[in-house]
Amino acid sequence: MKWLVGIISACLLASCSTGLKTAYSNPAAVKKINLSRRGIGKIPDQVFKCENLEELILFKNSLTEIPPEIAKLKHLKKLVLGRNDIVKLPAEIGELQELTYFTAIFNNLKTLPPEFGKLKNLRTINLEYNKLDSLPEEFGNLQSLAYLQLNNNVLKRLPASFCNLKSLRTLNLYRNSLMAIPGRVDSLKELYELNLAFSGPTKFPAGLCSLSKLEYLYLDQYSTAPYCLNARYRLRFHLILLAQ
């Protein structure tokens, strides 16, 4: 256990403006914890005592799960879980109402809990390189979401509620297994960058032409873009074809 105490000590010392002794005696003072590249398979219990924690970085470890105690971190704004072995997220993650940034790249997630849709302050989500084959219908409740990376998964469909993401500016669906793109894609009025290359479909809804703020559209050589997009070459619009 000495190595674990050492990890926490170094982390708290580097992440808190107070000294190490104060950090232990007053965990409420800790705002940021970084336990990246430590080889840990479990989040130390001490972390969940830091009730005012705003950033928790657990990049590149051996975590297989996130415990329900994550709900204790009510003020968490940034959660980094990239490059672990996490298979699922607990329902309690929906209690992190102040969360704005979430990334869990290179894990083994197959789905998200419905409670994920309660994170209404989320602006950035990066879930690339997982095993996601679906998203919960509640995903469309993420009204603040602006940047969404879902590339390199195995998504077969998007929920009907997906088109409720009115704040979405960047959407990356590169390399998935989608059967189709929702016909109501034209409701994503703020969309600026869209990557559909090798996402599954080879034909896309004409609703793409209604996205007046769309400036970058990525397709592959097997895709057929709506004909109406041809007229947009005179505007600030870039159609980019990606090779295999």
Residue, then its C-alpha position, 0 to 999 in steps of 0.5 A: m500500500k505504500w506505493l498507493v499512498g505515494i501516488i496520492s501524496a504526489c498527486l495532491l501535492a501537485s494539484c492543490s495550492t495548499g501543502l500536502k498536510t493540509a490536503y489530507s486534513n482538508p480534502a475539500a481544498v483539492k480541486k484537481i487530481n491527476l493519476s495518469r499512467r500509474g497502473i492502478g486498477k481501482i480508483p483510490d477511496q481518498v479521491f471520493k473524499c475530495e468533495n469539491l474536486e473539479e478535475l479527475i484525470l485517470f488516463k492510461n491505467s488498468l481500470t475496468e470499472i468506475p464505482p458508484e461513489i463517483a456520484k460523490l464528486k458533485h462539482l466535477k467538471k472534467l473527467v478523463l478516463g482514456r486508455n483503460d479497460i472500462v466495459k461500462l459506466p455506472a448509472e451514478i455518473g448521471e449525478l455529475q450535473e456540473l460535468t462539461y468535459f468527458t473523455a473515455i477514448f480507447n476503452n471497451l464500452k459497448t453502451l452508455p447508461p440512460e442516466f448519461g442523458k442527465l449530464k445537461n452541462l456537457r459540452t465535449i464528449n470523446l468516445e472514440y475507439n470503443k465498442l459502442d453499438s448503440l446510444p440510449e434514447e436519453f442521449g438527445n437530452l444533452q442540450s449543451l453538447a457542442y463537440l462529439q467524437l464517436n469515430n471508430n466504434v460499431l454503432k448500428r443506429l443513432p437514437a431518434s432523439f439524436c437530432n435534438l442536439k441543437s448546440l452540436r458543432t462538431l460530429n465525428l462518426y468516422r468508421n462505424s456500422l450505421m444503417a442510415i443517418p437520421g432524416r431529421v439531421d437538418s435540425l442540427k442547425e449549429l453543425y460546423e464540421l461533420n465526418l461521415a466517412f466510412s460510417g456505414p451509409t453510402k447515401f445521405p439525406a438531403g437535409l444536409c443541404s439545410l445546414s447553413k453553418l456546415e463548412y466541413l463535410y468528410l465523406d469517403q470514395y464510396s459515398t454519394a453526397p446530396y446533389c444540392l451540396n454542389a451549389r455550395y462550392r461557391l460558399r465557405f464549404h469544403l467537401i473532403l473525400l477520405a481514402q481507405 
